[in-house]
């Protein structure tokens, strides 16, 4: 009985040294994101000035699809003095998912000022620029990221993504008559202008995406972490594409995504 008592005392002492933050990390590494979030919630209640707890909870929230919560947590971690370039990189990815491409570009640029050889941040900045319609700076970022990327498999994936990326034109500016002004679209997280009347018109039907549009949406989904959606779009793009070189580029990218 005495030996069992000693074992139980030692086990209890070991358990008492595991903090909520440690539990959160352990759950996150095993992909148990809900449990990880609860553990990081507790860590933040105990240590409300812990930048790492906010940063890690932000990553868990992003994986759970809570983009606003993730953005808030990354912002809080930075406000608490985090100098981890990956926090900026991760917040940039969230901003891309929220279609705030200029905000994402700013975060990726700041992350690169911390670590100029951060190939993923450079590639992500290129993707944000491409999605914003700035194709030439985007390709420059992509090519530099491929140069810097040390891992061959990731380098090949980057090349395939660049080869498959269709050219993107800036959206045309629509004009309207003075009697029917077009209100500016609200930014992320904002409501409609207070003076804007409720619209009763039926929006025009969107044309089906062509191969380039499908490839563009597939790349955006891959950047946001939606690999099944990216593969679905790229397969549809491959079926619709007639140019042999572009078909090969899409096929290469699909092979890399399917293999990961």
C-alpha positions as CSV (number, residue, x, y, z in Angstrom):
1,X,0.0,0.0,0.0
2,X,2.8,2.4,0.9
3,X,4.4,1.9,-2.6
4,X,1.2,2.7,-4.3
5,X,0.7,5.8,-2.2
6,X,4.2,7.1,-3.3
7,X,3.3,6.4,-6.9
8,X,0.0,8.3,-6.6
9,X,1.7,11.2,-4.9
10,X,4.4,11.5,-7.6
11,X,1.8,11.2,-10.3
12,X,-0.3,13.9,-8.7
13,X,2.7,16.2,-8.4
14,X,3.6,15.7,-12.1
15,X,0.0,16.5,-13.1
16,X,0.0,19.7,-11.0
17,X,3.0,21.0,-13.0
18,X,1.1,20.8,-16.3
19,X,-0.3,24.3,-17.0
20,X,-3.4,25.1,-19.0
21,X,-1.1,26.6,-21.6
22,X,0.8,23.3,-21.8
23,X,-2.4,21.4,-22.2
24,X,-3.5,23.7,-24.9
25,X,-0.3,23.1,-26.9
26,X,-0.7,19.3,-26.4
27,X,-4.3,19.3,-27.6
28,X,-3.4,21.5,-30.6
29,X,-0.6,19.2,-31.6
30,X,-3.1,16.3,-31.6
31,X,-5.6,18.3,-33.7
32,X,-8.1,18.5,-30.8
33,X,-8.8,22.2,-31.4
34,X,-11.9,22.6,-29.3
35,X,-10.1,21.2,-26.2
36,X,-7.1,23.3,-27.1
37,X,-9.2,26.5,-27.2
38,X,-10.7,25.7,-23.8
39,X,-7.3,25.2,-22.3
40,X,-6.0,28.5,-23.8
41,X,-9.1,30.2,-22.5
42,X,-8.1,29.0,-19.0
43,X,-4.5,30.1,-19.6
44,X,-5.6,33.6,-20.6
45,X,-7.9,33.8,-17.5
46,X,-4.9,33.0,-15.3
47,X,-2.4,35.1,-17.2
48,X,-4.3,37.8,-19.2
49,X,-1.0,39.4,-20.3
50,X,0.3,36.2,-21.9
51,X,1.1,37.0,-25.6
52,X,1.9,33.3,-26.4
53,X,-1.5,32.2,-25.1
54,X,-3.3,34.7,-27.3
55,X,-1.2,33.8,-30.3
56,X,-1.8,30.1,-29.9
57,X,-5.5,30.5,-29.3
58,X,-5.6,32.6,-32.4
59,X,-4.2,29.7,-34.4
60,X,-6.8,27.3,-32.9
61,X,-9.6,29.8,-33.6
62,X,-8.5,30.1,-37.2
63,X,-8.6,26.4,-37.7
64,X,-12.1,26.3,-36.2
65,X,-13.2,28.9,-38.7
66,X,-13.6,31.8,-36.2
67,X,-11.7,34.3,-38.3
68,X,-12.8,37.4,-36.3
69,X,-11.8,35.7,-33.0
70,X,-8.4,34.7,-34.5
71,X,-7.8,38.2,-35.8
72,X,-8.6,39.6,-32.3
73,X,-6.2,37.2,-30.6
74,X,-3.3,37.8,-33.0
75,X,-3.8,41.6,-32.6
76,X,-3.9,41.2,-28.8
77,X,-0.7,39.1,-28.9
78,X,1.0,41.9,-30.9
79,X,-0.3,44.6,-28.6
80,X,1.2,42.7,-25.7
81,X,4.6,42.9,-27.3
82,X,5.0,39.7,-29.3
83,X,7.9,40.0,-31.7
84,X,7.2,36.7,-33.3
85,X,7.1,37.2,-37.1
86,X,4.8,34.1,-37.4
87,X,2.1,36.0,-35.5
88,X,2.1,38.6,-38.2
89,X,2.2,35.9,-40.8
90,X,-0.7,34.1,-39.3
91,X,-2.8,37.2,-39.0
92,X,-2.0,38.0,-42.6
93,X,-3.4,34.6,-43.6
94,X,-6.6,35.4,-41.6
95,X,-6.9,38.8,-43.4
96,X,-6.6,37.0,-46.8
97,X,-9.4,34.7,-45.7
98,X,-11.4,37.9,-44.8
99,X,-10.5,39.4,-48.2
100,X,-8.6,42.2,-46.6
101,X,-5.8,41.9,-49.0
102,X,-4.1,45.2,-48.3
103,X,-4.1,44.5,-44.6
104,X,-2.6,41.1,-45.3
105,X,0.1,42.6,-47.5
106,X,1.0,45.0,-44.7
107,X,1.3,42.1,-42.2
108,X,3.4,40.0,-44.5
109,X,5.6,42.9,-45.2
110,X,6.2,43.5,-41.5
111,X,6.8,39.8,-40.9
112,X,9.5,40.0,-43.7
113,X,11.1,42.9,-41.9
114,X,11.5,40.6,-38.9
115,X,12.8,37.7,-41.0
116,X,13.6,38.7,-44.6
117,X,14.1,35.0,-45.6
118,X,10.6,33.9,-44.5
119,X,9.7,32.2,-47.8
120,X,6.2,31.4,-46.8
121,X,5.4,35.0,-45.8
122,X,6.9,36.2,-49.1
123,X,4.9,33.7,-51.1
124,X,1.7,34.6,-49.2
125,X,2.3,38.3,-49.8
126,X,2.6,37.5,-53.5
127,X,-0.7,35.6,-53.3
128,X,-2.4,38.5,-51.5
129,X,-1.1,40.9,-54.2
130,X,-2.3,38.6,-56.9
131,X,-5.8,38.4,-55.4
132,X,-5.8,42.2,-55.1
133,X,-4.9,42.4,-58.9
134,X,-1.3,43.5,-58.6
135,X,0.1,40.7,-60.8
136,X,3.6,41.9,-61.5
137,X,4.6,42.5,-57.8
138,X,2.9,39.2,-57.0
139,X,5.0,37.3,-59.4
140,X,8.2,39.0,-58.2
141,X,7.3,37.9,-54.6
142,X,6.5,34.3,-55.8
143,X,9.8,33.9,-57.7
144,X,11.8,35.3,-54.8
145,X,10.0,32.9,-52.4
146,X,10.8,30.0,-54.6
147,X,14.5,31.0,-54.5
148,X,14.4,31.2,-50.7
149,X,12.4,28.0,-50.0
150,X,14.8,25.3,-48.8
151,X,12.4,22.4,-48.8
152,X,12.2,20.7,-52.3
153,X,8.6,19.5,-52.0
154,X,7.4,23.0,-50.9
155,X,9.5,24.6,-53.6
156,X,7.8,22.4,-56.2
157,X,4.4,23.2,-54.9
158,X,5.2,26.9,-55.1
159,X,6.4,26.5,-58.7
160,X,3.2,24.6,-59.7
161,X,1.0,27.3,-58.1
162,X,2.8,30.1,-60.0
163,X,2.6,28.1,-63.3
164,X,-1.2,27.7,-62.8
165,X,-2.0,31.2,-61.7
166,X,-4.1,33.0,-64.3
167,X,-3.5,36.6,-65.1
168,X,-5.8,38.8,-63.0
169,X,-7.1,42.2,-64.2
170,X,-8.2,44.8,-61.8
171,X,-12.0,44.9,-61.6
172,X,-13.7,47.5,-63.8
173,X,-15.2,50.5,-62.1
174,X,-18.9,50.5,-62.6
175,X,-20.7,53.8,-63.2
176,X,-24.2,54.7,-62.6
177,X,-26.6,57.5,-63.4
178,X,-26.7,60.4,-60.9
179,X,-30.2,59.4,-59.9
180,X,-29.0,56.0,-58.7
181,X,-25.6,56.3,-57.1
182,X,-23.8,53.1,-56.2
183,X,-22.9,52.9,-52.4
184,X,-19.5,51.8,-51.5
185,X,-19.3,48.3,-50.2
186,X,-18.8,48.2,-46.4
187,X,-15.5,46.9,-45.1
188,X,-15.0,43.7,-43.1
189,X,-17.0,43.7,-39.9
190,X,-19.0,46.9,-40.8
191,X,-22.6,47.2,-41.5
192,X,-24.3,49.2,-44.3
193,X,-24.2,53.0,-44.2
194,X,-26.8,54.4,-41.9
195,X,-28.3,56.5,-44.7
196,X,-28.4,53.6,-47.3
197,X,-31.9,52.4,-48.1
198,X,-32.6,48.7,-48.1
199,X,-32.2,47.3,-51.6
200,X,-35.2,45.6,-53.2
201,X,-33.6,45.0,-56.6
202,X,-32.6,41.5,-57.7
203,X,-28.8,41.2,-58.1
204,X,-27.8,40.1,-61.6
205,X,-27.0,36.4,-61.9
206,X,-23.2,35.6,-61.9
207,X,-21.8,33.9,-65.0
208,X,-20.3,30.5,-64.3
209,X,-16.6,30.6,-63.7
210,X,-14.3,29.7,-66.6
211,X,-11.1,27.7,-66.2
212,X,-9.1,30.7,-65.1
213,X,-11.7,31.7,-62.5
214,X,-11.9,28.2,-61.2
215,X,-8.1,28.0,-60.9
216,X,-8.0,31.4,-59.2
217,X,-10.6,30.3,-56.7
218,X,-8.8,27.0,-56.1
219,X,-5.6,28.8,-55.3
220,X,-7.4,31.2,-52.9
221,X,-9.0,28.2,-51.2
222,X,-5.6,26.5,-50.8
223,X,-4.1,29.6,-49.3
224,X,-7.0,29.7,-46.8
225,X,-6.4,26.1,-45.9
226,X,-9.4,24.6,-47.7
227,X,-7.6,21.8,-49.5
228,X,-10.7,19.8,-50.5
229,X,-12.3,22.9,-52.0
230,X,-9.0,23.8,-53.8
231,X,-8.8,20.3,-55.3
232,X,-12.4,20.4,-56.4
233,X,-12.0,23.8,-58.1
234,X,-8.7,22.8,-59.8
235,X,-10.2,19.6,-61.1
236,X,-13.0,21.6,-62.6
237,X,-10.5,24.1,-64.0
238,X,-8.5,21.2,-65.6
239,X,-11.7,19.8,-67.2
240,X,-12.6,23.3,-68.6
241,X,-9.1,24.3,-69.7
242,X,-8.1,23.8,-73.4
243,X,-4.6,25.3,-73.4
244,X,-2.0,22.4,-73.1
245,X,0.5,24.3,-71.1
246,X,-2.0,25.6,-68.6
247,X,-3.6,22.1,-68.4
248,X,-0.1,20.7,-67.4
249,X,0.4,23.4,-64.8
250,X,-3.0,22.7,-63.2
251,X,-2.3,19.0,-63.4
252,X,1.1,19.5,-61.6
253,X,-0.5,21.5,-58.9
254,X,-3.3,18.9,-58.4
255,X,-0.7,16.1,-58.1
256,X,1.1,18.0,-55.3
257,X,-2.1,18.8,-53.4
258,X,-3.4,15.2,-53.7
259,X,0.0,13.9,-52.4
260,X,0.1,16.1,-49.3
